[in-house]
Every structure is written in structure tokens, then in C-alpha cells.
Amino acid sequence: MPRTAKNPLAHRSIVGLRVKLEACTRQKGAVWLAWCAPLDVMTQAETEQRAMESLREAVELWFESCISR
């Protein structure tokens, strides 16, 4: 957010965070499940690769929701 007369503070990202978490996948019927146990976040998709991609996105959103609170 740019600095203005109404908003004298400019918001900048000052910390980059890289976190390494373990994830598990398994096939259940026609779908693949991907689960990040430490955060208790799970996704499902038609392929293992897509389930992991969805899990990555879900974990990012999980962290963003923690920061925005």
C-alpha cells in the first residue's frame, strides 16, 4: 500500500519465510489425498501431482490466514 496523506505508513514485506513441512499422499478410490499432518490440512484431486499442488496452495493460504488475524 503506497504512502498517502491519509495513510502515512507504507506497507512493505520485510520478512521472507521458507518452511519445510512433510506431506503424505495416498490414493483412495479414484482420488488422491494429500495431507500436511503438522497443520492438519488436506486436499484431494484426480492425480497425485494435482493433490500435492493443491496442498501447497492450501498451506500457503493457511499461513496467510494466520498472518491476517
Secondary structure, 3 states (H helix, E strand, C coil): CCCCCCCCCCCCCCCCCCCCCCCEEEEECCEEEEEECCCCEEEEECCHHHHHHHHHHHHHHHHHHHHHC
